[in-house]
Amino acid sequence: MKKTNSFKVMIAYPPLPSDKGVPLLSQNRQFQWFHNPTYIYPVVPAYAATMLKNAGCSVVWADGIAQELSEDEYLNLITREKPDLIAMETKTPVIKRHWQFINYLKEQKKFKDIKIVLMGDHVTALPKESMENCQVDFIICGGDYDFALLNLVDHLSKRKKLEKGVWYRAGKRVKNTGPFQVKHSLDELPVIDRQLTKWQLYAYKNGNYKYTPGAYTMIGRDCWWRKNGGCAFCAWTTLFPTFRVAPVALMIKEVENLISLGVREIFDDTGTFPIGRWLYQFCDQMIEKGYNKKVVISCNMRAKGLTKEDYQLLAKAGFRFLLYGLESASQKTLDMIGKGITPADMITAAQWAKEAGLDPHVTCMVGYPWETLAQAQKTVARTRELFDKGYIDTLQATIIIPYPGTRLFKMCEKNGWLQTKDWDRYDMREPIMTSPIPAAQIHKLTQDIYKSFVTPRFILRKIISIRSWDDIKFLARGAKYVLAHLRDFMFHKTRSLRT
C-alpha cells in the first residue's frame, strides 16, 4: 500500500482519432466532434488535480486531446509517468472507445497494475454497463469528481472508507457503496492550480472568447432552475441533482489569480450563473476592486430571472457574453423539456442584455420527437428575427440527443422514441429519436439556423461596430467556426482505437 505522498494520479483524456474531427469531451453537457476544435477547460477535474496535489499526491495532467498527442505518444507518456491511478472523464458517444482503451491498457503487462477510474454522466447513469464491458477498477458516480477522487486515493493509500456512489471490484464480484450523495461543501474548494492543469492549452481555441487568453471557472453546480428536476435534456442533471454554489470570495480569488496570469476573459460554466444576492455581491466586489476594468466575464444565463436593471449592473461589473438556452421557439417544446420560459421571454432577455451593452448568444436544438417541421421552422425564423433586430450576436445549433440518465432519455424509453442504443451514434450528427421530420430535413434545419444571421442589417451592424483589432479577430474566428459547424453536421466514418 502506497502512502499518499508517493501516490501518483493521472487526470487523463486519451486521444480519440476520428474522421469526424476532434471530440469536445471535457466539461461539457453535450458532445460534438468539431472540425475546428474547441477545447474547454475541465474545471471539476482541475479542482481534483489541485486538491490531490494539496494533499501531497503527485499529479499528472494528461489531456492528449488538447495537447494533440498521437496514441503512441500518449502511451509513451503513461509509460514514463507510471501513475498509480488513471482518472478518465467519459461521455456517451465515446464510452465504447474508452472501454477499448482501458482493456488495451489492462492487457499490457507494463500497465496492468495501474488502477483506472471512470467518471461522468454516462457511467453515473449506467455504472454496471461499464463494469461489465471493460476492466475498469472503479466508477465514480455523480459530478463531484474532485472530492470523490481524493476520497478514492485516501482509500487506496490509507484504507479510508469509500464514500457513497463508487462502484468497484472485489475479486470477480462487482460491488458498490450505494447511490451517490451530494453532500460536499463547495466552501472547501481551493483556488485552482492553473499551471498544474496547463490552462494555456484551453486559452485560445474557444469560440466563446473575444479576448484571449481566456479561462474557465465553474463556481456553481449546476443550475438554479430545478423545477421538475431541471431541463429534461441536460446531462448535468444526472451529475448534479441539486444546485450548490461556492462563496463569492472564492470566485473573486479565482478572478484575481487569472488576472495575475494575464487572462483577459473568464467564462464561468455554471449551468446558470447565480443570481440574486450572490450576484449583487459579486458585481459589487468586481467594481470596488477595479477588476471590471482588467477582465471581462462571460457566463450561462436563463432568459428569465433578471431585471433590466440587473443587466445594467452586469455590464458595469465587466460582464460581456451571456449564453442563453433558447432551445426552441415552440411553447409546446419548451413545456415538454421543462425549460420554464416562453418564446417572448427570450426576446425580452436578449433585448435588455443588448441594450445594456452585453453580447447575447443563444443555443437552439432540432429533432424533438413531437415537433413538426412548421414548429421547427419557427425556431429558424426566431433566430433570424433576433439577429435582424440586433438582439443577439452569435448562436449554436445542434440535434437534440437523449443522454442516459436524463429525463428525456426516460421519456424516450417510455414512449418508444429511441431508434438505437448504439452509443457511438449519440454525437449530434444524426437524429437518435423518432421524429415527424426526416433526418435530412433535420440536418438542413441546423444549417438554416447557422445561416440565419446572414441578413444585410446584421452584417452592416457588425462592420460598423468594429473598433479594435480584437473585434476583427473575433469576427474572423466566428466566421471560421460557423463554416466548420456547417461541415460538422455531415456523416463521417470513425477509426478504431487500438483494435
C-alpha positions as CSV (number, residue, x, y, z in Angstrom):
1,M,0.0,0.0,0.0
2,K,1.5,3.3,-1.1
3,K,1.5,6.4,1.1
4,T,-0.4,9.4,-0.2
5,N,2.7,11.5,-0.7
6,S,4.1,8.9,-3.1
7,F,0.8,8.2,-4.9
8,K,0.7,9.4,-8.5
9,V,-2.6,10.2,-10.2
10,M,-3.1,11.0,-13.9
11,I,-6.0,13.1,-14.9
12,A,-6.4,11.6,-18.4
13,Y,-8.1,12.4,-21.7
14,P,-6.7,9.8,-24.2
15,P,-6.6,10.9,-27.8
16,L,-9.5,9.7,-29.8
17,P,-8.5,9.9,-33.5
18,S,-11.6,10.1,-35.8
19,D,-12.5,11.2,-39.3
20,K,-15.4,13.0,-37.6
21,G,-13.0,15.6,-36.2
22,V,-11.8,16.5,-32.6
23,P,-14.1,15.5,-29.7
24,L,-15.4,18.2,-27.4
25,L,-15.4,15.9,-24.4
26,S,-14.2,17.7,-21.2
27,Q,-16.5,19.9,-19.1
28,N,-19.4,19.8,-21.5
29,R,-23.1,18.9,-21.2
30,Q,-23.4,17.9,-24.8
31,F,-20.9,16.2,-27.1
32,Q,-19.8,17.1,-30.6
33,W,-16.9,16.3,-32.9
34,F,-15.5,19.5,-34.3
35,H,-13.5,20.2,-37.4
36,N,-12.4,23.5,-36.0
37,P,-11.7,22.2,-32.4
38,T,-12.8,23.9,-29.3
39,Y,-11.0,23.0,-26.1
40,I,-13.0,23.5,-22.9
41,Y,-11.0,23.6,-19.7
42,P,-12.4,20.9,-17.4
43,V,-12.9,22.7,-14.1
44,V,-14.0,19.9,-11.8
45,P,-11.1,17.7,-12.8
46,A,-8.9,20.7,-12.4
47,Y,-10.2,21.1,-8.8
48,A,-9.5,17.4,-8.3
49,A,-5.9,17.8,-9.5
50,T,-5.4,20.8,-7.2
51,M,-6.9,19.0,-4.2
52,L,-4.8,15.9,-4.8
53,K,-1.7,18.0,-5.1
54,N,-2.5,19.9,-1.9
55,A,-3.0,16.5,-0.1
56,G,0.6,15.5,-1.1
57,C,-0.1,13.4,-4.2
58,S,1.9,13.6,-7.4
59,V,-0.5,14.7,-10.2
60,V,0.0,14.4,-14.0
61,W,-2.3,16.5,-16.2
62,A,-2.6,14.5,-19.4
63,D,-5.1,15.9,-21.9
64,G,-4.0,14.1,-25.0
65,I,-6.8,15.7,-27.0
66,A,-5.9,19.3,-26.2
67,Q,-2.2,18.5,-26.3
68,E,-2.8,17.0,-29.8
69,L,-0.9,13.8,-28.9
70,S,-0.9,10.7,-31.0
71,E,-1.9,7.4,-29.5
72,D,1.7,6.2,-29.3
73,E,2.8,9.5,-27.8
74,Y,0.1,9.1,-25.1
75,L,1.0,5.6,-24.3
76,N,4.7,6.6,-24.0
77,L,3.6,9.3,-21.6
78,I,1.9,6.7,-19.4
79,T,5.0,4.5,-19.6
80,R,7.2,7.4,-18.5
81,E,5.0,8.7,-15.7
82,K,4.0,5.3,-14.2
83,P,0.8,6.5,-12.5
84,D,-0.8,4.5,-9.7
85,L,-4.3,5.7,-10.8
86,I,-5.7,7.0,-14.1
87,A,-8.9,9.0,-13.8
88,M,-10.9,9.5,-17.0
89,E,-13.9,11.6,-17.7
90,T,-16.2,10.0,-20.3
91,K,-19.4,10.6,-22.2
92,T,-21.9,8.5,-24.1
93,P,-20.6,8.9,-27.6
94,V,-17.1,7.8,-26.7
95,I,-17.8,5.3,-23.9
96,K,-17.1,2.3,-26.1
97,R,-13.8,3.7,-27.2
98,H,-12.9,4.3,-23.6
99,W,-13.8,0.7,-22.8
100,Q,-11.5,-0.3,-25.6
101,F,-8.7,1.9,-24.4
102,I,-9.0,0.6,-20.8
103,N,-9.0,-3.0,-22.0
104,Y,-5.9,-2.4,-24.1
105,L,-4.0,-0.9,-21.1
106,K,-5.0,-3.8,-18.8
107,E,-3.8,-6.4,-21.4
108,Q,-0.3,-4.8,-21.5
109,K,2.0,-6.3,-18.8
110,K,3.5,-2.9,-18.1
111,F,0.2,-1.2,-17.5
112,K,-1.9,-4.0,-15.9
113,D,-1.3,-2.9,-12.3
114,I,-2.5,0.7,-12.9
115,K,-5.8,1.3,-11.3
116,I,-8.3,3.1,-13.6
117,V,-11.5,5.0,-12.6
118,L,-14.2,6.3,-15.0
119,M,-16.3,9.4,-14.2
120,G,-19.1,11.3,-16.0
121,D,-22.8,11.4,-16.7
122,H,-22.9,8.2,-18.8
123,V,-21.3,6.0,-16.1
124,T,-23.3,7.7,-13.4
125,A,-26.5,6.6,-15.3
126,L,-25.2,3.2,-16.3
127,P,-22.3,2.1,-14.0
128,K,-22.9,-1.6,-14.2
129,E,-22.7,-1.5,-18.0
130,S,-19.1,-0.2,-17.9
131,M,-18.0,-2.6,-15.2
132,E,-19.3,-5.4,-17.5
133,N,-17.8,-4.1,-20.7
134,C,-14.3,-3.2,-19.7
135,Q,-11.7,-4.0,-17.0
136,V,-12.1,-0.6,-15.2
137,D,-11.4,-0.8,-11.5
138,F,-13.6,1.9,-10.2
139,I,-16.5,4.1,-11.3
140,I,-17.3,7.4,-9.6
141,C,-21.0,8.3,-9.8
142,G,-22.1,11.9,-9.5
143,G,-20.4,15.1,-10.5
144,D,-18.1,15.8,-7.6
145,Y,-15.1,14.1,-9.1
146,D,-12.8,16.3,-7.2
147,F,-13.9,15.3,-3.7
148,A,-14.5,11.7,-4.8
149,L,-11.1,11.2,-6.3
150,L,-9.4,12.5,-3.2
151,N,-11.5,10.0,-1.2
152,L,-10.6,7.2,-3.6
153,V,-6.8,8.0,-3.2
154,D,-7.2,8.0,0.6
155,H,-9.0,4.7,0.3
156,L,-6.1,3.2,-1.8
157,S,-3.3,4.7,0.3
158,K,-4.8,4.9,3.8
159,R,-7.6,2.4,3.6
160,K,-10.1,5.1,4.2
161,K,-13.8,4.1,3.7
162,L,-15.1,4.8,0.2
163,E,-17.9,7.4,0.1
164,K,-21.3,6.7,-1.5
165,G,-21.5,6.4,-5.2
166,V,-18.4,4.3,-6.0
167,W,-18.5,1.0,-8.0
168,Y,-15.5,-1.4,-7.6
169,R,-14.3,-4.9,-8.0
170,A,-14.0,-7.4,-5.1
171,G,-12.3,-10.3,-6.7
172,K,-14.6,-11.4,-9.5
173,R,-17.6,-9.7,-8.0
174,V,-18.8,-6.1,-8.7
175,K,-19.9,-4.1,-5.7
176,N,-20.9,-0.6,-5.0
177,T,-21.2,1.7,-2.0
178,G,-24.8,2.8,-2.8
179,P,-26.3,5.8,-4.5
180,F,-24.1,8.9,-4.7
181,Q,-24.9,11.8,-2.3
182,V,-24.4,15.5,-3.0
183,K,-23.1,16.4,0.5
184,H,-19.7,18.0,-0.3
185,S,-19.4,21.6,0.7
186,L,-18.1,23.9,-2.1
187,D,-16.8,26.2,0.6
188,E,-13.9,23.8,0.9
189,L,-12.8,24.2,-2.7
190,P,-9.3,25.6,-3.3
191,V,-8.2,28.2,-5.8
192,I,-7.4,26.1,-8.9
193,D,-3.7,25.5,-9.7
194,R,-3.7,26.7,-13.3
195,Q,-0.1,25.9,-14.0
196,L,-0.5,22.3,-12.9
197,T,-3.6,21.9,-15.1
198,K,-2.0,23.5,-18.2
199,W,-4.6,26.2,-18.6
200,Q,-2.8,27.7,-21.6
201,L,-3.9,24.6,-23.7
202,Y,-7.5,25.9,-23.5
203,A,-6.9,29.7,-23.6
204,Y,-7.1,30.4,-27.3
205,K,-9.1,27.7,-29.2
206,N,-12.5,28.5,-27.9
207,G,-15.1,30.4,-29.9
208,N,-16.7,31.9,-26.8
209,Y,-13.7,34.1,-26.2
210,K,-13.4,37.5,-27.7
211,Y,-10.4,38.5,-25.7
212,T,-7.6,35.9,-25.4
213,P,-6.1,34.4,-23.4
214,G,-9.3,33.2,-21.8
215,A,-10.0,30.8,-18.9
216,Y,-12.9,28.9,-17.4
217,T,-14.4,28.9,-13.9
218,M,-17.4,27.0,-12.6
219,I,-18.5,28.5,-9.3
220,G,-21.8,26.6,-9.1
221,R,-23.0,23.1,-9.6
222,D,-25.1,23.2,-11.7
223,C,-28.3,25.2,-12.4
224,W,-30.6,27.0,-10.0
225,W,-33.6,26.2,-12.3
226,R,-34.7,23.0,-10.8
227,K,-38.4,22.8,-11.2
228,N,-39.3,19.2,-12.1
229,G,-35.7,18.3,-11.9
230,G,-34.4,20.9,-14.4
231,C,-34.3,20.8,-18.2
232,A,-35.2,17.3,-19.5
233,F,-32.3,17.0,-21.9
234,C,-29.4,18.3,-19.7
235,A,-26.8,15.6,-18.9
236,W,-25.6,17.6,-15.9
237,T,-28.9,17.0,-14.1
238,T,-27.6,13.4,-13.8
239,L,-24.4,14.6,-12.1
240,F,-25.8,17.5,-10.0
241,P,-29.4,16.8,-8.8
242,T,-29.3,19.8,-6.6
243,F,-27.8,23.3,-7.1
244,R,-24.9,24.4,-4.9
245,V,-22.7,27.5,-5.3
246,A,-19.3,28.3,-3.7
247,P,-18.8,31.6,-1.8
248,V,-18.4,34.9,-3.7
249,A,-15.0,35.1,-2.0
250,L,-13.7,32.1,-3.9
251,M,-14.9,33.4,-7.2
252,I,-13.1,36.7,-6.5
253,K,-9.9,34.8,-5.6
254,E,-10.2,32.9,-8.9
255,V,-10.6,36.2,-10.8
256,E,-7.6,37.7,-9.0
257,N,-5.4,34.6,-9.9
258,L,-6.5,34.7,-13.5
259,I,-5.8,38.4,-13.8
260,S,-2.3,37.8,-12.5
261,L,-1.8,35.2,-15.2
262,G,-2.7,37.7,-17.9
263,V,-6.2,36.3,-18.6
264,R,-8.5,38.8,-20.4
265,E,-11.8,36.9,-20.5
266,I,-13.3,34.5,-18.0
267,F,-16.2,32.2,-18.9
268,D,-18.0,30.7,-15.9
269,D,-19.5,27.4,-16.9
270,T,-22.0,27.1,-14.0
271,G,-25.2,25.7,-15.6
272,T,-26.8,29.0,-14.9
273,F,-24.8,31.8,-13.2
274,P,-26.0,32.5,-9.7
275,I,-28.4,35.4,-9.4
276,G,-30.0,37.4,-6.5
277,R,-27.8,38.4,-3.5
278,W,-24.9,36.3,-4.6
279,L,-24.8,38.1,-8.0
280,Y,-25.1,41.5,-6.4
281,Q,-22.2,40.8,-4.0
282,F,-20.0,39.6,-6.8
283,C,-20.7,42.5,-9.1
284,D,-20.1,45.0,-6.2
285,Q,-16.7,43.5,-5.5
286,M,-15.8,43.4,-9.2
287,I,-16.5,47.1,-9.3
288,E,-14.9,48.0,-5.9
289,K,-11.7,46.2,-6.7
290,G,-11.5,47.5,-10.2
291,Y,-11.4,44.0,-11.7
292,N,-14.2,45.1,-14.2
293,K,-11.5,47.2,-15.9
294,K,-9.0,44.3,-16.1
295,V,-11.0,41.3,-17.3
296,V,-14.4,40.6,-18.8
297,I,-16.8,37.9,-17.5
298,S,-19.0,35.6,-19.6
299,C,-21.4,33.0,-18.4
300,N,-24.5,30.9,-19.0
301,M,-27.8,32.6,-18.1
302,R,-31.5,31.9,-18.2
303,A,-33.9,34.1,-20.2
304,K,-35.9,34.6,-17.1
305,G,-34.9,35.8,-13.7
306,L,-33.0,39.1,-14.2
307,T,-34.5,42.6,-14.4
308,K,-33.5,45.3,-16.8
309,E,-31.5,46.9,-14.0
310,D,-29.7,43.6,-13.3
311,Y,-28.4,43.6,-16.9
312,Q,-27.1,47.1,-16.5
313,L,-25.3,46.0,-13.3
314,L,-23.7,43.1,-15.1
315,A,-22.4,45.4,-17.8
316,K,-21.0,47.8,-15.2
317,A,-19.3,44.9,-13.4
318,G,-17.4,43.8,-16.5
319,F,-19.7,41.1,-18.0
320,R,-19.6,40.7,-21.8
321,F,-21.1,37.5,-23.2
322,L,-24.3,35.8,-22.0
323,L,-25.2,32.3,-23.3
324,Y,-28.9,31.6,-23.3
325,G,-30.7,28.3,-24.0
326,L,-33.4,29.3,-26.5
327,E,-33.7,25.7,-27.5
328,S,-37.0,26.2,-29.5
329,A,-39.5,28.9,-30.4
330,S,-42.3,26.4,-29.8
331,Q,-44.1,26.8,-26.5
332,K,-45.1,23.1,-26.6
333,T,-41.4,22.1,-26.9
334,L,-40.3,24.5,-24.1
335,D,-43.0,22.9,-21.8
336,M,-42.1,19.4,-22.8
337,I,-38.4,19.9,-21.9
338,G,-39.3,21.8,-18.7
339,K,-37.5,25.0,-19.8
340,G,-39.8,27.2,-17.7
341,I,-39.8,30.1,-20.2
342,T,-41.8,31.4,-23.1
343,P,-40.6,32.4,-26.5
344,A,-41.3,36.0,-25.6
345,D,-39.0,35.7,-22.5
346,M,-36.1,35.1,-24.8
347,I,-36.8,38.2,-26.9
348,T,-37.1,40.4,-23.8
349,A,-33.9,39.0,-22.1
350,A,-31.8,39.4,-25.3
351,Q,-33.2,42.9,-25.8
352,W,-32.4,44.0,-22.3
353,A,-28.9,42.4,-22.4
354,K,-28.1,44.1,-25.7
355,E,-29.4,47.5,-24.6
356,A,-27.1,47.2,-21.6
357,G,-24.1,46.7,-23.9
358,L,-23.8,42.9,-23.5
359,D,-23.3,40.3,-26.2
360,P,-26.1,37.7,-26.1
361,H,-25.7,34.2,-27.6
362,V,-28.4,31.5,-28.0
363,T,-28.4,27.8,-28.3
364,C,-31.0,26.0,-30.4
365,M,-31.9,22.4,-30.9
366,V,-33.9,20.5,-33.5
367,G,-35.1,16.9,-33.8
368,Y,-37.6,16.7,-31.0
369,P,-39.9,13.7,-31.3
370,W,-43.1,15.8,-31.0
371,E,-42.0,18.8,-33.0
372,T,-43.3,19.3,-36.6
373,L,-41.4,20.9,-39.4
374,A,-43.6,24.0,-39.1
375,Q,-42.7,24.3,-35.4
376,A,-39.0,23.8,-36.0
377,Q,-39.1,26.4,-38.7
378,K,-40.4,28.9,-36.1
379,T,-37.0,28.5,-34.4
380,V,-35.2,29.3,-37.6
381,A,-37.4,32.4,-38.0
382,R,-36.9,33.4,-34.4
383,T,-33.1,33.3,-34.6
384,R,-33.3,35.3,-37.8
385,E,-35.5,37.8,-36.1
386,L,-33.2,38.2,-33.1
387,F,-30.2,38.7,-35.4
388,D,-32.1,41.2,-37.6
389,K,-33.2,43.3,-34.6
390,G,-29.6,43.2,-33.3
391,Y,-30.6,41.4,-30.1
392,I,-28.1,38.5,-30.4
393,D,-24.6,38.3,-31.8
394,T,-23.9,34.6,-32.1
395,L,-25.6,31.2,-31.8
396,Q,-25.1,27.4,-31.7
397,A,-27.4,24.8,-33.3
398,T,-27.4,21.1,-32.6
399,I,-29.5,18.0,-32.9
400,I,-31.0,17.1,-29.6
401,I,-29.7,13.9,-28.0
402,P,-31.3,12.0,-25.1
403,Y,-28.4,11.0,-22.9
404,P,-28.8,8.1,-20.5
405,G,-29.8,9.4,-17.1
406,T,-31.7,12.4,-18.3
407,R,-35.4,12.8,-18.0
408,L,-35.6,13.0,-21.8
409,F,-34.0,9.5,-22.1
410,K,-36.6,8.1,-19.7
411,M,-39.3,9.8,-21.8
412,C,-37.9,8.1,-24.8
413,E,-37.9,4.7,-23.2
414,K,-41.5,5.1,-22.0
415,N,-42.7,6.3,-25.4
416,G,-40.6,4.1,-27.7
417,W,-38.8,7.1,-29.3
418,L,-35.3,5.7,-29.3
419,Q,-34.1,4.5,-32.7
420,T,-30.9,3.0,-31.3
421,K,-28.8,2.4,-28.3
422,D,-25.6,2.3,-30.2
423,W,-23.8,4.9,-28.1
424,D,-21.3,5.8,-30.9
425,R,-24.2,7.4,-32.7
426,Y,-25.2,9.8,-29.9
427,D,-22.9,12.5,-31.1
428,M,-25.4,15.0,-32.5
429,R,-24.5,14.0,-36.1
430,E,-27.9,12.4,-36.6
431,P,-31.3,12.1,-35.0
432,I,-31.5,9.4,-32.4
433,M,-35.1,9.8,-31.6
434,T,-38.0,9.2,-33.9
435,S,-39.3,12.5,-35.4
436,P,-42.0,13.6,-37.8
437,I,-39.2,15.4,-39.7
438,P,-37.0,13.4,-42.0
439,A,-33.3,13.1,-40.9
440,A,-32.1,15.0,-44.0
441,Q,-34.5,17.9,-43.2
442,I,-33.3,18.0,-39.5
443,H,-29.7,18.4,-40.8
444,K,-30.9,21.2,-43.1
445,L,-32.6,22.9,-40.2
446,T,-29.3,23.1,-38.2
447,Q,-27.7,24.6,-41.2
448,D,-30.5,27.0,-41.7
449,I,-30.2,28.2,-38.1
450,Y,-26.5,28.8,-38.6
451,K,-27.2,30.8,-41.7
452,S,-30.0,32.8,-40.1
453,F,-27.5,35.6,-39.1
454,V,-26.8,36.4,-42.8
455,T,-29.1,39.4,-43.1
456,P,-27.9,42.7,-44.6
457,R,-28.8,44.6,-41.4
458,F,-26.8,42.3,-39.1
459,I,-23.7,42.3,-41.4
460,L,-23.8,46.1,-41.7
461,R,-24.1,46.4,-37.9
462,K,-21.1,44.2,-37.4
463,I,-19.0,46.2,-39.8
464,I,-19.9,49.4,-38.2
465,S,-19.3,48.0,-34.7
466,I,-15.6,47.3,-35.4
467,R,-13.5,49.3,-33.0
468,S,-10.3,47.3,-32.5
469,W,-8.1,44.5,-33.7
470,D,-9.8,42.3,-31.1
471,D,-13.1,42.9,-32.9
472,I,-11.6,42.0,-36.3
473,K,-10.1,38.8,-35.0
474,F,-13.3,37.8,-33.2
475,L,-15.4,38.3,-36.3
476,A,-12.9,36.2,-38.3
477,R,-12.9,33.4,-35.8
478,G,-16.7,33.5,-35.7
479,A,-16.9,33.1,-39.4
480,K,-14.4,30.2,-39.3
481,Y,-16.4,28.4,-36.5
482,V,-19.7,28.8,-38.4
483,L,-18.2,27.3,-41.6
484,A,-16.8,24.4,-39.5
485,H,-20.1,23.8,-37.8
486,L,-21.9,23.6,-41.1
487,R,-19.4,20.8,-42.0
488,D,-19.8,19.2,-38.6
489,F,-23.3,18.0,-39.4
490,M,-22.2,15.6,-42.1
491,F,-21.7,11.8,-41.6
492,H,-18.1,10.6,-41.2
493,K,-16.5,7.2,-40.5
494,T,-14.8,6.8,-37.2
495,R,-11.5,5.0,-37.0
496,S,-10.9,2.3,-34.4
497,L,-8.7,2.9,-31.3
498,R,-6.2,0.1,-30.5
499,T,-8.1,-2.8,-32.2
